[in-house]
Amino acid sequence: MRLSEIYKNKEKPIFSFEVFPPKGDNLDKKIENLFSELNKLSKLKPALISVTYGAGGTNRDTSLEIVKELKTHLKQPVMPHFTCVCSSREYIKKYIEEIEELGILNILALRGDEPQDIDVCYRDFKSALELIEYLKNYSELEFAVAAYPEKHPRAITFDDDLNVLRKKQDLGAKVAYTQLFFKNDNYYKFHDECTKKGINIPIIPGILPVASFSQLDRIVELSGVQIDKKTYEYFEKYKDSKEDTIKAGIEIASCQCQKLLEFGARGVHFYTLNKALSSTEVIKNIT
Ligand code: FAD
């Protein structure tokens, strides 16, 4: 189904999952584990499973392998992410043709962050807007875009981000998925500001059920995502027990998702970190 059809359904919340291509040692084993988790996620009949894509095409082959597995074996609705930074026009056209041949209908169109370890970085595209304009010339794909309730870290003002999102909508974006956040109030405020700007595509909250305290610390440090003291300390209390941290993550994410759906969010996009358990439990708790 195309994005525009998926999000037309207003009767029940629309759930989607994000996974990423593993890397490093024992890649075959990691991919095998991921396929097993995808099998579990598939049983929840998600509206979409999205697969991240390294900026500059650094993990192109693994990303495509996962997309193919989801599409051809698991028969899942799959949405590849696609980043344009450092890629040439020809390279992008070829990749898009390849995924359209697989029967993919939707992509998440992104700029991406310039990788440090790349030999050649083409300067054909500077933003997701330029990628979208290019794709529209020859592709029938529908596209989703990224949104930032707590502002993109490099955007100068919050308003700049909103203007970019409005342009993405004007170019035909069907839905926006947000960067992960822990403070729902930031999403509510962002949503209201979007409405004032005339942005009326669904803005789907991106939610991470925390599964490890060190991972939470790393995410907060690297991305600057806001988290209130009480929630942080709640996780800290369980930091020595993996099992208790997972339980706490499910509890906090369930509460967060419940409130977001009550506010009117049309669905939730789960950052699964390649594990099915927490998102599965959250969905059970809120449906
Ligand atoms: P744009 O829409 O071009 O920019 C978004 C906003 O950030 C705009 O307001 C823009 O002005 C501002 N901005 C961006 N860069 C700068 C800059 N240098 N200076 C000033 N302002 C700037 N990354 C990956 O590599 N692979 C993925 O698969 C991936 N998936 C993602 C999925 C989601 C749901 C989200 C929210 C992000 C994802 N990202 C991914 C991260 C994303 O590529 C980065 O956040 C990137 O910096 C911006 O991409 P964009 O498409 O939002 O860019």
Residues whose N, C-alpha, C, O or C-beta is under 5 A from the ligand:
A	BS01	FAD	T52 Y53 G54 A55 H81 T83 A109 L110 R111 G112 D113 K126 S127 A128 L129 A146 A147 H152 R154 A155 I156 D160 D161 V164 Y177 T178 Q179
